[in-house]
Amino acid sequence: MQTALAFAALGICLVIAWETIIPKKYKENFTAGLTVNPKKDPLWAQFIPTRADVNENIEDGGYNVDKRYFHGYVDIQRLGIPRDYCRMIVPKGSAEEDAFFACALAGTDGLSSTSYRTKTLREGFLRSRDNYMRDVYNEGRESYCSIIKVAADSFQARCYRAGDKKFYDVDHQDTEPPANIQKLLGFYEGIMLWYRLFDDMRDYGHTSFMTTAGKLTIDETIDKKKTEGLHFNGKDQFIRLGENADLRFGNKTPLRFMRAFSVWVYFDEFTNNAHIFDFGNGAGEDNVFLGIFGRGNMGAQSSTLRKQLCQDETKSTVPAAPSGAQKAPEVHPRTLMETSSANCNEFDCKGFAVQGRRMAALQPPSASVGQETADLLYEVWDGKQRVLRVNLKNAIVKQQWTHVVITANNMDAFQPSLQFWINGEHIYTKENATLPRRNQTTHNYIGKSNWAAVTSQYENNDELFKGSLFDFRVYKTPMVEAKIKDTYEYGREKLGLV
């Protein structure tokens, strides 16, 4: 009897050796010309079942799972097949700082589903939403990895190695992350602020935080594939940003070092002079803002009415001959103000104040019936003097997602050229432009103008933004063409536009 058991045990050992050692040997010696696939599931691993009590649809009763982080089946036990279910969880009734990453191991039904785990956030565990699992150490089991900010200006893919009983406590850099993670690392290069507004309202640059008005919230549905961004009602909702309790910018986020802005915007309505963002020290003081001009432009249906109410700038009103009057073109007062020394839009009144105004329309108002457009306006103020104003005609189409990038073309600290990109296309360059002039700003808004409370007998107040925003970024380095186009495609995918 004992001899039979010994032979049985020896046979099992030989099977295990054959299934683990021999396939690996074949794989290491295969050449490109061979067509036989050396990889196969170990025979003995097929008898180890996945967990039935903890899986994609069932969680341990004492925990909540956050499926916005990695969740799925991987190989932790070196079975050769992914049967260990791993996910991010937090004990019910506990704070987020008590969250940790754990794996319910195959073949352990009824036993603890959290014994194989990491430390908690409170204990020093580091994670991010840009997370994945990969066999970093080529040992047959996956490590837990994510993009982590390791220094003031540096982000890396860091991994917790999988051990025999738990994940190691110390993380290491993944020098060969997957392609999608490499692209995200490229997005992080030079980042100052990054509010993705996909399913949370956090700064992925880790330099600021926000306060909201009007009970502004975002859909935090877990595990969704696309987003509608963050919606503003145009009545009482906006965001105020800051890097400290005083809601100031200056140390971690100095405006003078901002070299690029990127944002996706969707206007439900063109509210008056709505600002997408406005950083400054009040109305007309140290501002840098991006918004629309007025309430948008008249559409195709009203173009005839416009001609009836407004004089055409190229039309002559001199009577036909014979007449004693001298023939001369009539110039609209607005055009005269914009193109002569009477223009005080620039503090030194050197001539053309607005380099973007005379550009051809990006979106003809008559392109389609009922389509409405608005001019995109970008301004920079030095103290109480406006030193830059660019107006891009018909750049924004109502009720359509538009991606806008404003980036310096070089690292000139005083007067770099500025490039303007719309939907992944370079549409204008402002030479000898200017950057924000102040570091310390106290009124930093998204969706609100610093002029919203300013009253005037000549014009209506600026109104709150009504629409949606997505993927708002500020960089301390210029955005090159490849990054702009990758950002555009990234946004199209997340918004479900492809």
C-alpha positions as CSV (number, residue, x, y, z in Angstrom):
1,M,0.0,0.0,0.0
2,Q,2.7,2.4,1.0
3,T,4.6,1.5,-2.2
4,A,1.5,2.4,-4.3
5,L,1.1,5.7,-2.6
6,A,4.8,6.5,-3.1
7,F,4.5,5.8,-6.9
8,A,1.3,7.9,-7.0
9,A,3.0,10.8,-5.4
10,L,6.0,10.4,-7.7
11,G,3.7,10.4,-10.7
12,I,2.0,13.7,-9.5
13,C,5.4,15.3,-9.1
14,L,6.4,14.2,-12.6
15,V,3.2,15.7,-14.1
16,I,3.8,19.0,-12.3
17,A,7.4,19.1,-13.4
18,W,6.4,18.4,-17.0
19,E,3.6,21.0,-17.0
20,T,5.8,23.8,-15.5
21,I,9.5,23.1,-16.4
22,I,9.2,21.6,-19.9
23,P,6.9,24.2,-21.5
24,K,9.1,26.9,-20.2
25,K,12.1,25.2,-21.7
26,Y,10.3,24.9,-25.1
27,K,9.3,28.5,-25.0
28,E,12.9,29.8,-24.3
29,N,14.3,27.8,-27.3
30,F,11.6,28.5,-29.9
31,T,12.5,30.5,-33.0
32,A,10.4,32.8,-35.1
33,G,10.1,30.1,-37.9
34,L,8.3,27.6,-35.7
35,T,4.5,27.7,-35.7
36,V,3.8,25.4,-32.7
37,N,2.5,27.3,-29.7
38,P,4.5,26.1,-26.7
39,K,2.2,27.8,-24.1
40,K,-0.6,25.8,-22.6
41,D,-2.5,25.7,-19.4
42,P,-0.9,23.4,-16.8
43,L,-3.0,20.3,-16.3
44,W,-3.0,20.4,-12.6
45,A,-4.1,24.1,-12.6
46,Q,-7.4,23.2,-14.2
47,F,-8.5,21.5,-11.0
48,I,-8.2,24.8,-9.0
49,P,-11.5,26.6,-9.3
50,T,-11.9,30.4,-9.2
51,R,-13.6,32.0,-6.2
52,A,-17.4,31.6,-6.3
53,D,-18.0,33.8,-3.3
54,V,-16.0,36.8,-4.4
55,N,-15.9,37.8,-8.1
56,E,-17.0,40.6,-10.5
57,N,-20.5,40.5,-9.2
58,I,-20.1,39.5,-5.6
59,E,-18.0,41.1,-2.8
60,D,-17.2,40.2,0.7
61,G,-20.0,41.5,3.0
62,G,-17.7,43.7,5.0
63,Y,-16.2,45.7,2.1
64,N,-17.1,48.0,-0.7
65,V,-15.3,47.7,-4.0
66,D,-14.3,50.7,-6.1
67,K,-14.4,49.5,-9.7
68,R,-12.9,52.8,-10.9
69,Y,-9.6,51.1,-10.1
70,F,-8.2,47.9,-11.6
71,H,-10.5,44.9,-11.0
72,G,-10.3,41.5,-12.7
73,Y,-8.7,38.1,-12.9
74,V,-4.9,37.7,-12.9
75,D,-2.4,35.1,-12.0
76,I,-1.0,35.6,-8.5
77,Q,-0.4,31.9,-7.6
78,R,1.6,31.0,-10.7
79,L,-1.2,28.8,-12.0
80,G,-0.4,29.7,-15.5
81,I,-4.0,31.0,-16.0
82,P,-5.7,34.1,-14.6
83,R,-8.0,32.8,-11.8
84,D,-7.2,35.1,-8.9
85,Y,-9.7,38.0,-8.6
86,C,-8.1,41.3,-7.5
87,R,-9.7,44.6,-6.7
88,M,-9.6,47.8,-4.7
89,I,-11.7,47.8,-1.6
90,V,-12.4,49.8,1.6
91,P,-14.1,48.4,4.8
92,K,-17.7,49.5,5.1
93,G,-18.1,52.5,7.3
94,S,-14.4,53.4,7.0
95,A,-12.7,56.4,5.5
96,E,-11.0,56.3,2.1
97,E,-7.6,56.3,3.8
98,D,-8.4,52.7,4.9
99,A,-8.6,51.4,1.3
100,F,-6.3,48.7,0.1
101,F,-5.8,46.4,-2.9
102,A,-6.5,42.7,-2.3
103,C,-6.8,39.4,-4.2
104,A,-9.3,36.6,-3.6
105,L,-7.1,33.6,-4.5
106,A,-8.5,30.7,-6.6
107,G,-9.2,27.5,-4.7
108,T,-9.7,29.2,-1.3
109,D,-13.6,29.4,-1.2
110,G,-14.8,30.2,2.3
111,L,-11.5,31.5,3.4
112,S,-10.4,35.2,3.8
113,S,-10.6,37.1,0.5
114,T,-8.4,39.9,1.8
115,S,-5.4,38.0,3.4
116,Y,-3.4,38.5,0.2
117,R,-3.3,42.3,0.0
118,T,-1.3,45.6,0.2
119,K,-1.0,48.1,3.0
120,T,-3.7,50.7,3.4
121,L,-3.5,54.2,2.1
122,R,-3.1,55.4,5.7
123,E,-0.2,53.0,6.1
124,G,1.6,54.4,3.0
125,F,0.2,52.4,0.1
126,L,0.3,54.5,-3.1
127,R,-2.2,54.3,-5.9
128,S,-3.7,56.2,-8.8
129,R,-6.6,55.8,-11.2
130,D,-4.0,55.1,-13.9
131,N,-3.3,51.6,-12.6
132,Y,-2.8,48.1,-14.2
133,M,-1.3,44.7,-13.4
134,R,1.7,43.2,-15.2
135,D,4.4,40.6,-14.7
136,V,7.1,43.2,-14.2
137,Y,9.6,40.7,-12.8
138,N,9.0,37.9,-15.3
139,E,8.3,35.4,-12.6
140,G,4.8,34.2,-13.6
141,R,2.8,36.5,-11.4
142,E,1.5,40.0,-11.8
143,S,2.4,43.1,-9.8
144,Y,0.1,45.9,-9.0
145,C,1.2,49.1,-10.7
146,S,0.0,52.7,-11.1
147,I,1.3,56.2,-12.1
148,I,2.6,58.0,-9.0
149,K,3.9,61.5,-8.5
150,V,7.4,60.9,-7.1
151,A,8.7,64.5,-7.1
152,A,7.5,68.0,-7.7
153,D,7.8,67.6,-11.5
154,S,8.1,63.9,-12.0
155,F,5.6,61.0,-12.4
156,Q,6.5,57.3,-12.8
157,A,4.9,54.0,-13.2
158,R,5.5,52.3,-9.8
159,C,4.7,48.6,-8.9
160,Y,4.2,46.6,-5.8
161,R,5.7,43.1,-6.4
162,A,3.6,40.1,-5.7
163,G,5.1,37.7,-3.1
164,D,4.1,34.3,-1.8
165,K,1.8,35.6,0.9
166,K,1.1,39.2,0.1
167,F,2.2,42.2,-2.0
168,Y,5.6,43.7,-1.0
169,D,5.4,46.9,1.0
170,V,8.0,48.7,-1.2
171,D,7.3,49.9,-4.7
172,H,9.6,49.9,-7.7
173,Q,9.6,51.7,-11.0
174,D,8.2,49.9,-14.1
175,T,10.7,50.9,-16.8
176,E,8.6,49.2,-19.6
177,P,5.0,50.0,-18.9
178,P,2.2,49.2,-21.4
179,A,1.7,51.5,-24.4
180,N,-1.4,53.2,-22.9
181,I,0.5,53.9,-19.7
182,Q,3.4,55.4,-21.6
183,K,1.0,57.7,-23.4
184,L,-0.5,58.8,-20.0
185,L,3.0,59.4,-18.7
186,G,3.5,61.7,-21.7
187,F,0.4,63.7,-20.7
188,Y,1.9,64.1,-17.2
189,E,5.1,65.6,-18.4
190,G,5.0,69.3,-17.4
191,I,1.6,69.1,-15.9
192,M,0.5,71.8,-13.4
193,L,-3.3,71.2,-13.1
194,W,-5.2,68.3,-14.5
195,Y,-8.9,68.0,-13.8
196,R,-10.1,65.2,-15.9
197,L,-13.8,65.6,-14.9
198,F,-14.5,62.0,-16.2
199,D,-16.0,60.6,-13.0
200,D,-14.4,62.7,-10.3
201,M,-13.3,66.3,-9.6
202,R,-9.7,65.7,-8.4
203,D,-6.6,67.4,-9.6
204,Y,-4.3,64.6,-11.1
205,G,-1.4,67.0,-10.9
206,H,-1.7,67.0,-7.1
207,T,-1.1,70.8,-6.8
208,S,-4.6,72.2,-6.1
209,F,-8.1,71.5,-4.9
210,M,-11.5,72.9,-5.7
211,T,-14.5,74.3,-3.9
212,T,-17.9,74.2,-5.7
213,A,-21.0,76.4,-5.7
214,G,-24.5,75.5,-6.4
215,K,-24.2,71.9,-5.4
216,L,-22.1,71.1,-8.4
217,T,-21.5,67.4,-8.6
218,I,-20.4,64.8,-11.3
219,D,-21.6,61.4,-12.1
220,E,-19.3,59.0,-10.2
221,T,-20.8,55.9,-11.7
222,I,-18.1,53.2,-11.4
223,D,-16.6,51.3,-14.3
224,K,-18.2,53.4,-17.1
225,K,-16.6,53.6,-20.5
226,K,-17.4,57.2,-21.5
227,T,-18.4,60.4,-19.8
228,E,-20.5,63.5,-20.4
229,G,-18.0,65.7,-18.4
230,L,-19.0,68.1,-15.6
231,H,-22.2,70.0,-16.3
232,F,-22.8,73.6,-15.2
233,N,-26.4,74.9,-15.0
234,G,-25.5,78.5,-15.8
235,K,-27.4,79.8,-12.8
236,D,-25.4,79.3,-9.6
237,Q,-22.8,76.7,-10.4
238,F,-19.1,77.3,-10.7
239,I,-15.7,76.2,-9.3
240,R,-13.1,78.1,-7.3
241,L,-9.6,76.7,-7.3
242,G,-6.7,77.1,-4.9
243,E,-3.6,75.4,-3.6
244,N,-4.2,76.2,0.1
245,A,-7.0,77.1,2.5
246,D,-6.9,80.7,1.2
247,L,-7.7,79.5,-2.3
248,R,-4.7,81.2,-3.8
249,F,-2.4,80.4,-6.6
250,G,1.3,81.2,-6.4
251,N,3.6,78.6,-5.0
252,K,2.7,75.3,-6.5
253,T,0.8,76.9,-9.3
254,P,2.4,80.2,-10.3
255,L,0.6,81.7,-13.3
256,R,3.8,83.2,-14.7
257,F,5.1,79.7,-15.4
258,M,1.9,78.5,-17.2
259,R,2.8,77.7,-20.8
260,A,-0.3,75.8,-22.1
261,F,-4.0,75.4,-21.5
262,S,-6.1,72.5,-22.8
263,V,-9.8,71.9,-22.3
264,W,-12.9,70.3,-23.9
265,V,-16.0,72.5,-23.8
266,Y,-19.6,72.1,-24.7
267,F,-22.0,75.1,-24.6
268,D,-25.7,74.4,-24.0
269,E,-26.3,78.1,-24.4
270,F,-24.1,81.1,-25.2
271,T,-24.6,83.1,-21.9
272,N,-23.2,86.6,-22.0
273,N,-19.4,86.7,-22.0
274,A,-19.2,83.3,-20.3
275,H,-15.7,82.4,-19.1
276,I,-14.5,78.9,-19.3
277,F,-11.8,79.8,-16.8
278,D,-10.7,83.1,-15.3
279,F,-7.7,83.3,-13.0
280,G,-7.0,86.8,-11.5
281,N,-7.3,89.1,-8.5
282,G,-10.7,90.4,-9.4
283,A,-12.3,92.2,-12.4
284,G,-9.6,93.6,-14.6
285,E,-6.7,92.9,-12.4
286,D,-4.0,90.3,-13.3
287,N,-6.5,88.2,-15.2
288,V,-5.8,85.4,-17.6
289,F,-9.1,84.0,-19.0
290,L,-10.7,82.1,-21.8
291,G,-14.3,82.6,-22.8
292,I,-16.7,83.7,-25.5
293,F,-17.5,87.1,-26.8
294,G,-21.0,88.3,-26.0
295,R,-23.9,85.9,-26.5
296,G,-22.5,84.3,-29.7
297,N,-23.0,85.2,-33.3
298,M,-26.2,85.4,-35.4
299,G,-26.9,82.2,-37.2
300,A,-28.0,81.6,-40.8
301,Q,-31.7,82.3,-40.1
302,S,-30.9,85.8,-38.9
303,S,-28.3,86.8,-41.4
304,T,-30.8,88.7,-43.5
305,L,-32.1,90.6,-40.5
306,R,-28.5,91.5,-39.6
307,K,-28.1,93.2,-43.0
308,Q,-31.3,95.1,-42.5
309,L,-30.3,96.4,-39.1
310,C,-26.6,96.9,-39.5
311,Q,-24.7,98.7,-42.2
312,D,-22.4,96.6,-44.3
313,E,-18.8,97.8,-43.7
314,T,-18.0,97.8,-47.4
315,K,-21.1,99.6,-48.6
316,S,-21.1,103.2,-49.8
317,T,-24.1,105.4,-48.9
318,V,-23.1,108.2,-51.3
319,P,-26.0,109.0,-53.8
320,A,-25.4,108.0,-57.4
321,A,-24.1,110.7,-59.8
322,P,-24.6,113.5,-60.6
323,S,-23.9,114.6,-57.1
324,G,-21.6,117.0,-55.4
325,A,-20.6,114.7,-52.6
326,Q,-17.1,113.0,-52.7
327,K,-17.4,109.2,-53.0
328,A,-15.9,107.4,-50.0
329,P,-16.5,104.0,-48.4
330,E,-18.5,104.1,-45.1
331,V,-16.6,102.5,-42.2
332,H,-18.6,101.0,-39.4
333,P,-17.6,102.7,-36.0
334,R,-16.7,99.4,-34.5
335,T,-14.3,98.6,-37.3
336,L,-12.8,102.1,-37.0
337,M,-12.2,101.6,-33.3
338,E,-10.6,98.2,-33.9
339,T,-8.2,99.3,-36.6
340,S,-7.1,102.7,-35.7
341,S,-5.3,104.6,-33.0
342,A,-8.7,105.2,-31.3
343,N,-8.5,101.6,-30.1
344,C,-7.6,101.4,-26.4
345,N,-7.9,97.7,-26.1
346,E,-4.1,97.7,-25.8
347,F,-2.6,99.8,-23.1
348,D,-0.1,101.5,-25.5
349,C,-2.5,102.0,-28.5
350,K,0.0,101.0,-31.1
351,G,-2.5,100.2,-33.8
352,F,-4.2,96.8,-34.2
353,A,-5.1,95.8,-30.7
354,V,-6.6,92.5,-31.5
355,Q,-4.6,90.2,-33.8
356,G,-7.3,87.6,-34.0
357,R,-10.3,89.8,-34.9
358,R,-9.6,90.0,-38.7
359,M,-9.1,86.3,-39.1
360,A,-11.4,84.4,-41.4
361,A,-14.3,82.6,-39.6
362,L,-13.4,79.1,-38.4
363,Q,-17.1,78.1,-38.5
364,P,-19.3,80.0,-41.0
365,P,-22.6,80.9,-39.2
366,S,-24.4,79.8,-42.4
367,A,-22.7,76.4,-42.5
368,S,-25.9,74.7,-41.5
369,V,-29.4,75.9,-40.8
370,G,-29.9,76.7,-37.1
371,Q,-26.2,76.3,-36.2
372,E,-25.0,79.0,-33.9
373,T,-21.4,80.0,-33.2
374,A,-19.4,82.2,-30.8
375,D,-16.1,83.9,-30.9
376,L,-13.5,82.5,-28.6
377,L,-11.8,85.2,-26.5
378,Y,-8.4,84.9,-24.7
379,E,-7.0,87.8,-22.6
380,V,-4.1,88.5,-20.3
381,W,-3.9,91.4,-18.0
382,D,-0.9,93.0,-16.2
383,G,-2.3,94.6,-13.1
384,K,-5.2,96.8,-14.5
385,Q,-3.9,96.9,-18.0
386,R,-4.9,94.5,-20.7
387,V,-1.8,93.4,-22.6
388,L,-3.1,90.6,-24.8
389,R,-6.4,90.0,-26.5
390,V,-7.1,87.3,-29.2
391,N,-10.5,86.8,-30.7
392,L,-11.0,83.7,-32.8
393,K,-14.1,84.2,-35.0
394,N,-16.8,81.5,-34.8
395,A,-14.4,79.1,-33.1
396,I,-17.1,77.6,-30.9
397,V,-20.2,75.8,-32.2
398,K,-23.2,75.6,-29.9
399,Q,-24.1,72.2,-28.5
400,Q,-21.0,70.5,-29.9
401,W,-17.9,69.4,-28.1
402,T,-14.9,71.5,-29.0
403,H,-11.3,70.9,-27.9
404,V,-9.2,74.1,-27.3
405,V,-5.5,74.3,-26.8
406,I,-3.5,77.5,-26.2
407,T,0.2,76.9,-26.0
408,A,3.5,78.8,-26.1
409,N,5.6,77.9,-29.0
410,N,8.9,78.2,-27.0
411,M,10.1,78.8,-23.5
412,D,10.6,82.5,-24.0
413,A,9.8,84.0,-20.5
414,F,8.6,87.3,-21.8
415,Q,7.1,87.3,-25.3
416,P,6.7,83.8,-26.8
417,S,4.6,83.2,-29.8
418,L,1.2,81.6,-28.8
419,Q,-0.4,78.9,-30.9
420,F,-4.2,78.3,-30.9
421,W,-5.5,74.8,-31.8
422,I,-9.1,73.9,-32.3
423,N,-10.1,70.2,-32.5
424,G,-6.5,69.0,-33.1
425,E,-5.8,71.6,-35.8
426,H,-3.5,74.6,-35.6
427,I,-5.6,77.6,-36.6
428,Y,-3.7,80.7,-35.5
429,T,-0.3,81.9,-34.1
430,K,0.0,85.2,-32.2
431,E,3.6,86.4,-32.5
432,N,5.3,88.3,-29.7
433,A,2.5,87.5,-27.3
434,T,2.7,87.6,-23.5
435,L,2.3,85.2,-20.6
436,P,0.5,85.8,-17.3
437,R,2.3,88.5,-15.4
438,R,1.5,87.6,-11.8
439,N,2.1,84.5,-9.7
440,Q,-0.3,85.3,-6.8
441,T,-3.9,85.3,-7.7
442,T,-6.9,85.0,-5.3
443,H,-9.9,84.7,-7.5
444,N,-9.4,81.6,-9.7
445,Y,-12.6,80.3,-11.3
446,I,-13.8,77.6,-13.7
447,G,-17.2,78.5,-15.2
448,K,-17.3,82.0,-13.8
449,S,-16.0,85.4,-14.9
450,N,-14.3,87.8,-12.5
451,W,-16.6,90.5,-14.0
452,A,-19.8,88.6,-13.1
453,A,-20.6,91.0,-10.2
454,V,-19.5,94.2,-12.1
455,T,-22.5,96.4,-13.0
456,S,-22.5,98.8,-15.9
457,Q,-25.1,101.1,-17.5
458,Y,-23.6,100.3,-20.9
459,E,-23.6,96.5,-21.0
460,N,-25.0,93.5,-19.3
461,N,-23.0,91.6,-16.6
462,D,-20.9,88.6,-17.5
463,E,-22.9,85.5,-16.9
464,L,-22.0,82.0,-15.6
465,F,-21.0,79.3,-18.1
466,K,-23.8,76.9,-19.1
467,G,-22.7,73.7,-20.5
468,S,-20.1,70.9,-19.8
469,L,-16.3,70.8,-19.4
470,F,-14.0,67.8,-19.7
471,D,-10.2,67.3,-19.3
472,F,-9.0,70.7,-18.2
473,R,-5.2,70.9,-18.1
474,V,-2.6,73.6,-17.4
475,Y,1.0,72.9,-18.3
476,K,4.3,74.6,-17.2
477,T,5.8,73.4,-20.5
478,P,4.6,74.0,-24.1
479,M,2.4,71.3,-25.7
480,V,4.0,70.0,-28.8
481,E,1.9,68.9,-31.8
482,A,2.1,65.2,-31.0
483,K,0.8,65.7,-27.4
484,I,-2.0,68.0,-28.7
485,K,-3.2,65.4,-31.2
486,D,-2.9,62.6,-28.6
487,T,-4.9,64.7,-26.1
488,Y,-7.5,65.3,-28.7
489,E,-7.9,61.6,-29.6
490,Y,-7.9,60.7,-25.9
491,G,-10.8,63.1,-25.3
492,R,-12.7,61.9,-28.3
493,E,-12.5,58.3,-27.0
494,K,-13.6,59.2,-23.4
495,L,-16.5,61.4,-24.7
496,G,-17.7,58.7,-27.0
497,L,-17.1,60.7,-30.1
498,V,-15.4,57.9,-32.1
